[in-house]
Amino acid sequence: MSLFTASPLLRSSLTSTRGVLGAVRSVPGSAILAQQAPRSLTTSPVARALPWAKHAPTRPVSLEQDFKELNIVRNDRPTSPHFTIYQPQLTWLSSIANRVTGAGMSLGMYGFMTAYVALPLLGHAEILSSAHLTQLVAEAPQWMKLAVKAPLAASFSYHTFNGLRHLFWDMGYFLDLKKSYMAGYSVLVASALGAVGLCML
């Protein structure tokens, strides 16, 4: 039995209809006794060594089997944060956005670098040449320039300012909830201003 599932045994003597790791529910032993004969709790050697475990009926299992059953139970648990249960919070939304913007910019940079190296080998070196890119930007309509610049500017601004917030966290600042939210909203305002400024260049 994993120590994660052992805590209910500290509160009352329990009997399970299955092994503790695979149990869908655990109820007081008296309720089970009224329905059927009790079955032993499944415990690992580690759990059996605990003082309170000596008072619970057990049957030994190997540590390998215990971990296997524990992983089966863990796979059935909901994802955390579970989007259908938890209210959206600025703290975890900003954390997700920080990872998305970082991954997106990294993929874009590595994609451009790969194309810059591969295109000359394929006989298309002029596509990413400075002259061709300058002409392409000059001839592109304003809406197309903005459609490319805006997401890049927003991602860069947000990831930069949110990275600074993480550095302040590492130094011990803005760790309580109120200051964390204040810093989060400040990052959003600074990111918006930075994105507008970059788009105007």
Backbone as a printed PyTorch tensor [residue, N CA C, xyz], in Angstrom:
tensor([[[  0.8520,  -1.1810,   0.0000],
         [  0.0000,   0.0000,   0.0000],
         [  0.8840,   1.2250,   0.0000]],

        [[  0.6290,   2.1620,  -0.8600],
         [  1.4110,   3.3750,  -0.9140],
         [  1.1020,   4.2480,   0.2780]],

        [[  2.0740,   5.0330,   0.6840],
         [  1.8440,   5.9530,   1.7860],
         [  0.8380,   7.0190,   1.4080]],

        [[  0.6290,   7.2590,   0.0920],
         [ -0.3610,   8.2400,  -0.3540],
         [ -1.7740,   7.7850,   0.0030]],

        [[ -1.9960,   6.4940,   0.0220],
         [ -3.3410,   5.9850,   0.2860],
         [ -3.4910,   5.4790,   1.7070]],

        [[ -2.4530,   5.6110,   2.4960],
         [ -2.4850,   5.0450,   3.8410],
         [ -3.1100,   5.9790,   4.8560]],

        [[ -3.1910,   7.2900,   4.5700],
         [ -3.6220,   8.2450,   5.5740],
         [ -5.0160,   7.9800,   6.1270]],

        [[ -5.9970,   7.4810,   5.3430],
         [ -7.3040,   7.1990,   5.9520],
         [ -7.2420,   6.1780,   7.0660]],

        [[ -6.2480,   5.2920,   7.0370],
         [ -6.1480,   4.2740,   8.0810],
         [ -5.7890,   4.8800,   9.4290]],

        [[ -5.2060,   6.0780,   9.4140],
         [ -4.8530,   6.7230,  10.6600],
         [ -6.0920,   7.2460,  11.3830]],

        [[ -7.1630,   7.5190,  10.6140],
         [ -8.3590,   8.1030,  11.1950],
         [ -9.3330,   7.0460,  11.6930]],

        [[ -9.4440,   5.9410,  11.0040],
         [-10.3610,   4.8930,  11.4500],
         [ -9.9200,   3.5770,  10.8440]],

        [[-10.3370,   2.4910,  11.4790],
         [ -9.9970,   1.1870,  10.9150],
         [-10.8640,   0.9670,   9.6890]],

        [[-10.2360,   0.6890,   8.5480],
         [-10.9510,   0.5490,   7.2950],
         [-10.8070,  -0.8620,   6.7620]],

        [[-11.8150,  -1.2870,   6.0680],
         [-11.7380,  -2.5240,   5.3170],
         [-12.1780,  -2.2020,   3.9130]],

        [[-11.4380,  -2.6930,   2.9260],
         [-11.7210,  -2.3340,   1.5380],
         [-12.2320,  -3.5450,   0.7920]],

        [[-13.0850,  -3.2980,  -0.2130],
         [-13.5870,  -4.3930,  -1.0260],
         [-12.5320,  -4.8550,  -2.0140]],

        [[-11.4740,  -4.0440,  -2.2020],
         [-10.3460,  -4.4260,  -3.0460],
         [ -9.0830,  -4.0410,  -2.2960]],

        [[ -7.9200,  -4.2570,  -2.9390],
         [ -6.6850,  -3.7770,  -2.3550],
         [ -6.7510,  -2.2680,  -2.2150]],

        [[ -6.0550,  -1.7090,  -1.2520],
         [ -6.1430,  -0.2800,  -0.9970],
         [ -5.7490,   0.5240,  -2.2290]],

        [[ -4.7000,   0.1040,  -2.9300],
         [ -4.2530,   0.8490,  -4.0990],
         [ -5.2830,   0.8360,  -5.2010]],

        [[ -6.0140,  -0.2210,  -5.3390],
         [ -7.0010,  -0.3060,  -6.4050],
         [ -8.4000,  -0.0110,  -5.9370]],

        [[ -8.5610,   0.4160,  -4.6920],
         [ -9.9020,   0.6040,  -4.1500],
         [-10.5740,   1.8150,  -4.7530]],

        [[-11.8160,   1.6330,  -5.1570],
         [-12.6060,   2.7520,  -5.6240],
         [-13.1060,   3.5410,  -4.4430]],

        [[-13.4050,   2.8640,  -3.3330],
         [-13.8750,   3.5410,  -2.1310],
         [-13.3950,   2.7590,  -0.9210]],

        [[-13.1930,   3.4750,   0.1690],
         [-12.8660,   2.8490,   1.4470],
         [-13.8690,   3.3450,   2.4610]],

        [[-14.4840,   2.4560,   3.1810],
         [-15.5230,   2.8080,   4.1390],
         [-15.1930,   2.1710,   5.4670]],

        [[-15.8160,   2.6360,   6.5740],
         [-15.5490,   2.0180,   7.8740],
         [-15.8280,   0.5270,   7.8410]],

        [[-15.0060,  -0.2240,   8.5630],
         [-15.1090,  -1.6710,   8.5350],
         [-16.4600,  -2.1930,   8.9400]],

        [[-17.1370,  -1.5000,   9.8700],
         [-18.4310,  -1.9820,  10.3400],
         [-19.4620,  -1.9900,   9.2220]],

        [[-19.3780,  -1.0030,   8.3000],
         [-20.3400,  -0.9510,   7.2020],
         [-20.1310,  -2.1120,   6.2450]],

        [[-18.8750,  -2.4900,   6.0150],
         [-18.5890,  -3.6050,   5.1180],
         [-19.0040,  -4.9260,   5.7580]],

        [[-18.7570,  -5.0320,   7.0750],
         [-19.0940,  -6.2790,   7.7570],
         [-20.5750,  -6.5890,   7.6810]],

        [[-21.3800,  -5.5390,   7.6100],
         [-22.8170,  -5.7630,   7.5180],
         [-23.2140,  -6.3310,   6.1660]],

        [[-22.3410,  -6.1720,   5.1670],
         [-22.6730,  -6.6170,   3.8190],
         [-21.9890,  -7.9300,   3.4610]],

        [[-20.7230,  -8.0600,   3.8310],
         [-19.9740,  -9.2410,   3.4340],
         [-18.7890,  -9.4190,   4.3670]],

        [[-18.1270, -10.5290,   4.2220],
         [-16.9480, -10.7750,   5.0420],
         [-15.8350,  -9.8300,   4.6250]],

        [[-15.0790,  -9.3000,   5.5780],
         [-14.0170,  -8.3580,   5.2230],
         [-12.8760,  -9.0490,   4.4900]],

        [[-12.1990,  -8.2730,   3.6640],
         [-11.0160,  -8.7590,   2.9700],
         [ -9.7990,  -8.0120,   3.4960]],

        [[ -8.6490,  -8.5950,   3.3430],
         [ -7.4400,  -7.9860,   3.8650],
         [ -7.0210,  -6.8010,   3.0160]],

        [[ -6.3740,  -5.8460,   3.6720],
         [ -5.8010,  -4.7200,   2.9590],
         [ -4.4840,  -5.1430,   2.3390]],

        [[ -4.2040,  -4.6280,   1.1440],
         [ -2.9560,  -4.9420,   0.4640],
         [ -1.9010,  -3.9430,   0.8820]],

        [[ -0.7880,  -4.4080,   1.3970],
         [  0.2740,  -3.5040,   1.8270],
         [  1.6120,  -3.9870,   1.3240]],

        [[  2.5030,  -3.0500,   1.1630],
         [  3.8770,  -3.3730,   0.7930],
         [  4.6940,  -3.5930,   2.0600]],

        [[  5.8950,  -4.1310,   1.9220],
         [  6.7490,  -4.3070,   3.1130],
         [  7.0280,  -2.9910,   3.8250]],

        [[  7.1160,  -1.9020,   3.0860],
         [  7.3860,  -0.6060,   3.7000],
         [  6.2300,  -0.1920,   4.5900]],

        [[  4.9910,  -0.3270,   4.0630],
         [  3.8170,   0.0640,   4.8490],
         [  3.6200,  -0.8550,   6.0470]],

        [[  3.9340,  -2.1420,   5.9120],
         [  3.7460,  -3.0870,   7.0220],
         [  4.6620,  -2.7690,   8.1950]],

        [[  5.7590,  -2.0490,   7.9160],
         [  6.7080,  -1.7150,   8.9840],
         [  6.2160,  -0.5490,   9.8380]],

        [[  5.1960,   0.1800,   9.3860],
         [  4.6760,   1.2990,  10.1630],
         [  3.9120,   0.7920,  11.3720]],

        [[  4.0180,   1.4920,  12.5240],
         [  3.3940,   0.9970,  13.7720],
         [  1.8890,   0.7970,  13.6520]],

        [[  1.1690,   1.7490,  13.0390],
         [ -0.2790,   1.6330,  12.9640],
         [ -0.7180,   0.5190,  12.0260]],

        [[  0.1650,   0.0940,  11.1060],
         [ -0.2100,  -0.9430,  10.1430],
         [ -0.3310,  -2.3170,  10.7950]],

        [[  0.2490,  -2.4840,  11.9780],
         [  0.1960,  -3.7830,  12.6510],
         [ -1.2190,  -4.1460,  13.0850]],

        [[ -2.0990,  -3.1350,  13.2220],
         [ -3.4590,  -3.3720,  13.6800],
         [ -4.4290,  -3.5970,  12.5220]],

        [[ -3.9700,  -3.5120,  11.2880],
         [ -4.8530,  -3.7000,  10.1320],
         [ -4.5780,  -5.0560,   9.5110]],

        [[ -5.6200,  -5.7780,   9.1250],
         [ -5.3900,  -7.0470,   8.4220],
         [ -4.7200,  -6.7870,   7.0800]],

        [[ -3.6940,  -7.5420,   6.8050],
         [ -2.9190,  -7.2950,   5.5850],
         [ -2.6050,  -8.5800,   4.8600]],

        [[ -2.2580,  -8.4340,   3.6090],
         [ -1.6600,  -9.5400,   2.8670],
         [ -0.4600,  -8.9730,   2.1250]],

        [[  0.6780,  -9.6450,   2.1690],
         [  1.9000,  -9.0860,   1.5910],
         [  1.8630,  -9.0850,   0.0600]],

        [[  2.4300,  -8.0200,  -0.5060],
         [  2.6560,  -7.9340,  -1.9530],
         [  4.0710,  -7.4260,  -2.1600]],

        [[  4.6000,  -7.6710,  -3.3340],
         [  5.9490,  -7.1990,  -3.6220],
         [  5.9160,  -5.6890,  -3.8450]],

        [[  7.0620,  -5.0620,  -3.6560],
         [  7.1660,  -3.6200,  -3.8720],
         [  6.8960,  -3.2760,  -5.3340]],

        [[  7.3280,  -4.1540,  -6.2390],
         [  7.1020,  -3.9250,  -7.6670],
         [  5.6060,  -3.9250,  -7.9930]],

        [[  4.8670,  -4.8880,  -7.4110],
         [  3.4210,  -4.9470,  -7.6400],
         [  2.7290,  -3.7320,  -7.0320]],

        [[  3.2280,  -3.2920,  -5.8660],
         [  2.6490,  -2.1300,  -5.2040],
         [  2.7930,  -0.8850,  -6.0860]],

        [[  3.9730,  -0.6700,  -6.6570],
         [  4.1880,   0.4790,  -7.5270],
         [  3.3510,   0.3730,  -8.8000]],

        [[  3.2040,  -0.8300,  -9.3210],
         [  2.4060,  -1.0270, -10.5200],
         [  0.9540,  -0.6390, -10.2730]],

        [[  0.3920,  -1.0980,  -9.1330],
         [ -0.9870,  -0.7610,  -8.8100],
         [ -1.1440,   0.7250,  -8.5200]],

        [[ -0.1360,   1.3230,  -7.8950],
         [ -0.1850,   2.7540,  -7.6140],
         [ -0.2170,   3.5570,  -8.9080]],

        [[  0.5750,   3.1690,  -9.8950],
         [  0.5940,   3.8800, -11.1760],
         [ -0.7320,   3.7490, -11.9080]],

        [[ -1.4040,   2.5940, -11.7610],
         [ -2.7230,   2.4270, -12.3700],
         [ -3.7060,   3.4250, -11.7720]],

        [[ -3.6690,   3.5780, -10.4370],
         [ -4.5600,   4.5320,  -9.7690],
         [ -4.2190,   5.9580, -10.1820]],

        [[ -2.9330,   6.2770, -10.2860],
         [ -2.5300,   7.6330, -10.6660],
         [ -3.0120,   7.9790, -12.0740]],

        [[ -3.0180,   6.9960, -12.9680],
         [ -3.4810,   7.2610, -14.3340],
         [ -4.9590,   7.5920, -14.3850]],

        [[ -5.7250,   7.1510, -13.3820],
         [ -7.1560,   7.4300, -13.3440],
         [ -7.4790,   8.7790, -12.7230]],

        [[ -6.4880,   9.4250, -12.1310],
         [ -6.7450,  10.7130, -11.4930],
         [ -6.9070,  11.8160, -12.5420]],

        [[ -7.6760,  12.8630, -12.2230],
         [ -7.8440,  13.9660, -13.1840],
         [ -6.5650,  14.7810, -13.3180]],

        [[ -6.4190,  15.4330, -14.4500],
         [ -5.2770,  16.3100, -14.6710],
         [ -5.3690,  17.5050, -13.7370]],

        [[ -4.2490,  17.9290, -13.2250],
         [ -4.2350,  19.0970, -12.3370],
         [ -3.3570,  20.1790, -12.9610]],

        [[ -3.8190,  21.4190, -13.1150],
         [ -5.1570,  21.8740, -12.7310],
         [ -6.2290,  21.3360, -13.6750]],

        [[ -7.3150,  20.8410, -13.1130],
         [ -8.4010,  20.2860, -13.9120],
         [ -9.3130,  21.4280, -14.3490]],

        [[ -9.3530,  21.6800, -15.6510],
         [ -9.9970,  22.8840, -16.1540],
         [-11.5010,  22.8980, -15.9300]],

        [[-12.1090,  21.7260, -15.7210],
         [-13.5520,  21.7050, -15.5030],
         [-13.9070,  21.8750, -14.0310]],

        [[-12.8940,  21.8990, -13.1450],
         [-13.1440,  22.0070, -11.7140],
         [-12.6300,  23.3360, -11.1640]],

        [[-11.3680,  23.6530, -11.4510],
         [-10.7500,  24.8190, -10.8440],
         [-11.0960,  26.1000, -11.5900]],

        [[-11.2930,  27.1760, -10.8370],
         [-11.5120,  28.4890, -11.4380],
         [-10.1910,  28.9850, -12.0150]],

        [[-10.2160,  29.5590, -13.2200],
         [ -8.9630,  30.0780, -13.7950],
         [ -8.3190,  31.1150, -12.8740]],

        [[ -7.0310,  30.9850, -12.6770],
         [ -6.2750,  31.9120, -11.8340],
         [ -5.1860,  32.5680, -12.6700]],

        [[ -4.9240,  33.8430, -12.3870],
         [ -3.8980,  34.5740, -13.1360],
         [ -2.5400,  33.9070, -13.0180]],

        [[ -2.2610,  33.3190, -11.8460],
         [ -0.9480,  32.7240, -11.6270],
         [ -0.6770,  31.5510, -12.5640]],

        [[ -1.6430,  30.6090, -12.6810],
         [ -1.3540,  29.4640, -13.5590],
         [ -1.6190,  29.7760, -15.0190]],

        [[ -2.5090,  30.7310, -15.3180],
         [ -2.6830,  31.1380, -16.7100],
         [ -1.4180,  31.8240, -17.2250]],

        [[ -0.8130,  32.6720, -16.3950],
         [  0.4190,  33.3560, -16.8130],
         [  1.5690,  32.3670, -16.9580]],

        [[  1.5800,  31.3310, -16.1260],
         [  2.6230,  30.3150, -16.2420],
         [  2.4920,  29.5400, -17.5500]],

        [[  1.2510,  29.1790, -17.9010],
         [  1.0180,  28.4780, -19.1670],
         [  1.4000,  29.3700, -20.3460]],

        [[  0.9930,  30.6430, -20.2860],
         [  1.3060,  31.5760, -21.3810],
         [  2.8050,  31.7720, -21.5240]],

        [[  3.5250,  31.7820, -20.4090],
         [  4.9780,  31.9370, -20.4670],
         [  5.6300,  30.7660, -21.2090]],

        [[  5.1310,  29.5610, -20.9650],
         [  5.6810,  28.3830, -21.6480],
         [  5.2940,  28.3630, -23.1270]],

        [[  4.0520,  28.7520, -23.4170],
         [  3.6000,  28.7490, -24.8130],
         [  4.3910,  29.7550, -25.6370]],

        [[  4.5560,  30.9720, -25.1120],
         [  5.2990,  31.9910, -25.8620],
         [  6.7660,  31.6030, -26.0170]],

        [[  7.3450,  31.0290, -24.9740],
         [  8.7430,  30.5980, -25.0760],
         [  8.9320,  29.4950, -26.1010]],

        [[  8.0340,  28.5030, -26.0610],
         [  8.1320,  27.3980, -27.0260],
         [  7.8700,  27.8880, -28.4450]],

        [[  6.8940,  28.7900, -28.6100],
         [  6.5780,  29.3010, -29.9480],
         [  7.7370,  30.0770, -30.5510]],

        [[  8.3450,  30.9530, -29.7590],
         [  9.4840,  31.7200, -30.2830],
         [ 10.6810,  30.8270, -30.5600]],

        [[ 10.8810,  29.8200, -29.7180],
         [ 12.0010,  28.8910, -29.9540],
         [ 11.8050,  28.1130, -31.2490]],

        [[ 10.5800,  27.6180, -31.4740],
         [ 10.3080,  26.8870, -32.7110],
         [ 10.4960,  27.7840, -33.9310]],

        [[ 10.0370,  29.0370, -33.8280],
         [ 10.2220,  29.9690, -34.9390],
         [ 11.6840,  30.2400, -35.2240]],

        [[ 12.4760,  30.4370, -34.1740],
         [ 13.8980,  30.7200, -34.3530],
         [ 14.6280,  29.5270, -34.9490]],

        [[ 14.3680,  28.3270, -34.4000],
         [ 15.0390,  27.1410, -34.9200],
         [ 14.5720,  26.8270, -36.3420]],

        [[ 13.3020,  27.0980, -36.6300],
         [ 12.8130,  26.9010, -38.0020],
         [ 13.4980,  27.8200, -38.9820]],

        [[ 13.6590,  29.0900, -38.6050],
         [ 14.3460,  30.0420, -39.4960],
         [ 15.8090,  29.6460, -39.6790]],

        [[ 16.4750,  29.2530, -38.5900],
         [ 17.8790,  28.8530, -38.6900],
         [ 18.0410,  27.6200, -39.5820]],

        [[ 17.1200,  26.6640, -39.4360],
         [ 17.1940,  25.4560, -40.2620],
         [ 16.9850,  25.7910, -41.7360]],

        [[ 16.0030,  26.6560, -42.0030],
         [ 15.7590,  27.0590, -43.3870],
         [ 16.9390,  27.8400, -43.9510]],

        [[ 17.5650,  28.6730, -43.1320],
         [ 18.6970,  29.4790, -43.5820],
         [ 19.8750,  28.5990, -44.0020]],

        [[ 20.0190,  27.4540, -43.3030],
         [ 21.1060,  26.5340, -43.6440],
         [ 20.7020,  25.6070, -44.7880]],

        [[ 19.4270,  25.1670, -44.8000],
         [ 19.0090,  24.1450, -45.7590],
         [ 18.7070,  24.7080, -47.1500]],

        [[ 18.1380,  25.9080, -47.2250],
         [ 17.7250,  26.4350, -48.5370],
         [ 18.8770,  26.5980, -49.5200]],

        [[ 20.0600,  27.0900, -49.1000],
         [ 21.1730,  27.1400, -50.0560],
         [ 21.5730,  25.7670, -50.5890]],

        [[ 21.4630,  24.7450, -49.7640],
         [ 21.8090,  23.3930, -50.1980],
         [ 20.8030,  22.8710, -51.2270]],

        [[ 19.5690,  23.4110, -51.1780],
         [ 18.5230,  23.0020, -52.1130],
         [ 18.4430,  23.9150, -53.3420]],

        [[ 19.3660,  24.8720, -53.4170],
         [ 19.3910,  25.7690, -54.5680],
         [ 18.4400,  26.9490, -54.4770]],

        [[ 18.0000,  27.3140, -53.2710],
         [ 17.0680,  28.4340, -53.0930],
         [ 17.6120,  29.4380, -52.0940]],

        [[ 18.8850,  29.7730, -52.2020],
         [ 19.5310,  30.6660, -51.2430],
         [ 18.9390,  32.0670, -51.2790]],

        [[ 18.3620,  32.4750, -52.4270],
         [ 17.8550,  33.8460, -52.5560],
         [ 16.5970,  34.1030, -51.7370]],

        [[ 15.9010,  33.0440, -51.3050],
         [ 14.6310,  33.2370, -50.5960],
         [ 14.8290,  33.9810, -49.2830]],

        [[ 15.8820,  33.6580, -48.5680],
         [ 16.1330,  34.2970, -47.2810],
         [ 17.2830,  35.3010, -47.3510]],

        [[ 17.6390,  35.7380, -48.5370],
         [ 18.6780,  36.7570, -48.6560],
         [ 18.1380,  38.0980, -48.1630]],

        [[ 19.0350,  38.9730, -47.7210],
         [ 18.6170,  40.2720, -47.1940],
         [ 17.8790,  41.0880, -48.2390]],

        [[ 18.3710,  41.0590, -49.4790],
         [ 17.7340,  41.8380, -50.5390],
         [ 16.3110,  41.3640, -50.8030]],

        [[ 16.1290,  40.0410, -50.8430],
         [ 14.8010,  39.4950, -51.1200],
         [ 13.8400,  39.7770, -49.9680]],

        [[ 14.3000,  39.6320, -48.7230],
         [ 13.4390,  39.8890, -47.5720],
         [ 13.0620,  41.3600, -47.4800]],

        [[ 14.0240,  42.2510, -47.7920],
         [ 13.7290,  43.6850, -47.7670],
         [ 12.6880,  44.0520, -48.8140]],

        [[ 12.8240,  43.5010, -49.9910],
         [ 11.8500,  43.7610, -51.0570],
         [ 10.4780,  43.1830, -50.6990]],

        [[ 10.4710,  41.9930, -50.0960],
         [  9.2160,  41.3470, -49.7180],
         [  8.4520,  42.1830, -48.6880]],

        [[  9.1690,  42.7050, -47.7040],
         [  8.5330,  43.5280, -46.6720],
         [  8.0460,  44.8470, -47.2580]],

        [[  8.8280,  45.4350, -48.1620],
         [  8.4430,  46.7200, -48.7570],
         [  7.1920,  46.5840, -49.6100]],

        [[  7.0170,  45.4550, -50.2630],
         [  5.8720,  45.2690, -51.1630],
         [  4.6430,  44.7200, -50.4410]],

        [[  4.8110,  44.2150, -49.2210],
         [  3.6850,  43.6130, -48.4990],
         [  2.7090,  44.6990, -48.0380]],

        [[  1.4110,  44.4370, -48.0780],
         [  0.4330,  45.4120, -47.5670],
         [  0.5690,  45.5750, -46.0550]],

        [[  0.0550,  46.6860, -45.5700],
         [  0.2080,  47.0130, -44.1510],
         [ -0.4510,  45.9750, -43.2470]],

        [[ -1.6080,  45.4450, -43.6480],
         [ -2.2990,  44.4660, -42.8130],
         [ -1.4910,  43.1830, -42.6630]],

        [[ -0.7590,  42.8210, -43.7310],
         [  0.0530,  41.6040, -43.6700],
         [  1.2580,  41.8020, -42.7510]],

        [[  1.8530,  42.9830, -42.8220],
         [  2.9780,  43.2690, -41.9260],
         [  2.5240,  43.2030, -40.4700]],

        [[  1.3550,  43.8030, -40.1990],
         [  0.8480,  43.8190, -38.8360],
         [  0.4660,  42.4130, -38.3640]],

        [[ -0.0610,  41.5950, -39.2850],
         [ -0.4550,  40.2270, -38.9220],
         [  0.7500,  39.3780, -38.5390]],

        [[  1.9160,  39.7050, -39.0940],
         [  3.1360,  38.9780, -38.7510],
         [  3.8040,  39.5780, -37.5210]],

        [[  3.8440,  40.9130, -37.4720],
         [  4.5640,  41.5840, -36.3910],
         [  3.8400,  41.4870, -35.0430]],

        [[  2.5060,  41.5800, -35.0550],
         [  1.7620,  41.6600, -33.7880],
         [  1.9570,  40.4220, -32.9080]],

        [[  1.7490,  39.1940, -33.4190],
         [  1.9620,  38.0320, -32.5280],
         [  3.4130,  37.8690, -32.0950]],

        [[  4.3470,  38.2120, -32.9910],
         [  5.7590,  38.1280, -32.6060],
         [  6.0890,  39.1480, -31.5180]],

        [[  5.5790,  40.3800, -31.6960],
         [  5.8480,  41.4270, -30.7080],
         [  5.1940,  41.1010, -29.3720]],

        [[  3.9540,  40.5980, -29.4110],
         [  3.2520,  40.2700, -28.1710],
         [  3.9490,  39.1310, -27.4300]],

        [[  4.3530,  38.1000, -28.1590],
         [  5.0390,  36.9630, -27.5300],
         [  6.3670,  37.3880, -26.9210]],

        [[  7.1290,  38.1790, -27.6780],
         [  8.4350,  38.6230, -27.1860],
         [  8.2860,  39.5080, -25.9600]],

        [[  7.3400,  40.4660, -26.0150],
         [  7.1450,  41.3850, -24.8870],
         [  6.7000,  40.6290, -23.6410]],

        [[  5.7020,  39.7560, -23.8040],
         [  5.1820,  39.0430, -22.6380],
         [  6.2510,  38.1450, -22.0300]],

        [[  6.9420,  37.3830, -22.8690],
         [  7.9420,  36.4470, -22.3520],
         [  9.0810,  37.1980, -21.6600]],

        [[  9.4300,  38.3640, -22.1760],
         [ 10.5000,  39.1570, -21.5640],
         [ 10.0870,  39.6910, -20.1970]],

        [[  8.9300,  40.3550, -20.1430],
         [  8.5030,  40.9530, -18.8710],
         [  8.1220,  39.8800, -17.8410]],

        [[  7.5170,  38.7810, -18.2830],
         [  7.1940,  37.7190, -17.3430],
         [  8.4650,  37.0200, -16.8520]],

        [[  9.4830,  36.9650, -17.7130],
         [ 10.7760,  36.4310, -17.2770],
         [ 11.4020,  37.2860, -16.1900]],

        [[ 11.2350,  38.6170, -16.3070],
         [ 11.7260,  39.5060, -15.2590],
         [ 10.9790,  39.2640, -13.9460]],

        [[  9.6610,  39.0170, -14.0470],
         [  8.8890,  38.7110, -12.8390],
         [  9.4150,  37.4350, -12.1830]],

        [[  9.7580,  36.4290, -12.9750],
         [ 10.3170,  35.1970, -12.4210],
         [ 11.6600,  35.4610, -11.7320]],

        [[ 12.4550,  36.3670, -12.3000],
         [ 13.7320,  36.6940, -11.6540],
         [ 13.5000,  37.3680, -10.3020]],

        [[ 12.4880,  38.2360, -10.2240],
         [ 12.1550,  38.8520,  -8.9420],
         [ 11.6770,  37.8000,  -7.9390]],

        [[ 10.9080,  36.8160,  -8.4190],
         [ 10.4870,  35.7210,  -7.5370],
         [ 11.7050,  34.9780,  -6.9920]],

        [[ 12.6810,  34.7350,  -7.8750],
         [ 13.8880,  34.0230,  -7.4430],
         [ 14.6480,  34.7960,  -6.3700]],

        [[ 14.5250,  36.1360,  -6.3930],
         [ 15.2010,  36.9630,  -5.3910],
         [ 14.3580,  37.1670,  -4.1340]],

        [[ 13.1300,  36.5720,  -4.1220],
         [ 12.3110,  36.6380,  -2.9300],
         [ 11.2780,  37.7410,  -2.9030]],

        [[ 11.0380,  38.3970,  -4.0350],
         [ 10.0530,  39.4730,  -4.0950],
         [  8.7340,  38.9740,  -4.7030]],

        [[  7.6330,  39.6570,  -4.3660],
         [  6.3010,  39.4120,  -4.9450],
         [  5.8290,  37.9660,  -4.7560]],

        [[  6.1220,  37.3740,  -3.6050],
         [  5.7580,  35.9760,  -3.3920],
         [  4.3890,  35.7920,  -2.7560]],

        [[  3.9020,  36.7900,  -1.9980],
         [  2.5660,  36.6260,  -1.4340],
         [  1.5150,  36.8770,  -2.5080]],

        [[  0.2830,  36.4240,  -2.2630],
         [ -0.7400,  36.3930,  -3.3040],
         [ -1.0630,  37.7740,  -3.8590]],

        [[ -1.2260,  38.7650,  -2.9910],
         [ -1.5990,  40.1030,  -3.4470],
         [ -0.5210,  40.7080,  -4.3360]],

        [[  0.7260,  40.6240,  -3.8980],
         [  1.8250,  41.1850,  -4.6900],
         [  2.0560,  40.3790,  -5.9650]],

        [[  1.8010,  39.0770,  -5.9090],
         [  1.9470,  38.2450,  -7.1020],
         [  0.9490,  38.6600,  -8.1810]],

        [[ -0.2920,  38.9310,  -7.7600],
         [ -1.2990,  39.4020,  -8.7160],
         [ -0.9660,  40.7970,  -9.2370]],

        [[ -0.4530,  41.6590,  -8.3560],
         [ -0.0550,  42.9920,  -8.7880],
         [  1.0400,  42.9110,  -9.8470]],

        [[  2.0180,  42.0460,  -9.6100],
         [  3.0880,  41.8570, -10.5850],
         [  2.5570,  41.2510, -11.8780]],

        [[  1.5820,  40.3380, -11.7630],
         [  0.9990,  39.7160, -12.9560],
         [  0.2780,  40.7200, -13.8350]],

        [[ -0.5250,  41.5820, -13.2180],
         [ -1.2180,  42.6150, -13.9990],
         [ -0.2370,  43.6350, -14.5720]],

        [[  0.8250,  43.9210, -13.8370],
         [  1.8540,  44.8330, -14.3450],
         [  2.5300,  44.2560, -15.5840]],

        [[  2.7570,  42.9380, -15.5640],
         [  3.3530,  42.2730, -16.7250],
         [  2.4310,  42.3850, -17.9380]],

        [[  1.1120,  42.2160, -17.7260],
         [  0.1660,  42.3140, -18.8370],
         [  0.1580,  43.7140, -19.4350]],

        [[  0.1690,  44.7520, -18.5850],
         [  0.1800,  46.1370, -19.0760],
         [  1.4770,  46.4320, -19.8200]],

        [[  2.6080,  46.0490, -19.2230],
         [  3.9020,  46.2920, -19.8640],
         [  4.0230,  45.5340, -21.1770]],

        [[  3.4740,  44.3160, -21.2170],
         [  3.5180,  43.5170, -22.4500],
         [  2.7040,  44.1710, -23.5550]],

        [[  1.5190,  44.7080, -23.2100],
         [  0.6840,  45.3670, -24.2060],
         [  1.3740,  46.6060, -24.7530]],

        [[  1.9500,  47.4180, -23.8610],
         [  2.6540,  48.6190, -24.3160],
         [  3.8730,  48.2560, -25.1610]],

        [[  4.6170,  47.2310, -24.7270],
         [  5.7770,  46.8010, -25.4920],
         [  5.4090,  46.2720, -26.8610]],

        [[  4.3110,  45.5200, -26.9460],
         [  3.8750,  44.9850, -28.2400],
         [  3.4580,  46.1000, -29.1880]],

        [[  2.7360,  47.1020, -28.6710],
         [  2.3430,  48.2560, -29.5020],
         [  3.5770,  49.0060, -29.9840]],

        [[  4.5360,  49.2140, -29.0730],
         [  5.7510,  49.9180, -29.4530],
         [  6.5440,  49.1790, -30.5310]],

        [[  6.6520,  47.8650, -30.4060],
         [  7.3940,  47.0890, -31.4110],
         [  6.6690,  47.0920, -32.7530]],

        [[  5.3420,  47.0590, -32.7180],
         [  4.5860,  47.0840, -33.9730],
         [  4.7060,  48.4110, -34.7170]],

        [[  5.0060,  49.4710, -33.9590],
         [  5.1360,  50.7920, -34.5760],
         [  6.4940,  51.0250, -35.1920]],

        [[  7.4480,  50.1360, -34.9350],
         [  8.8040,  50.3030, -35.5110],
         [  8.7880,  50.0900, -37.0200]]])
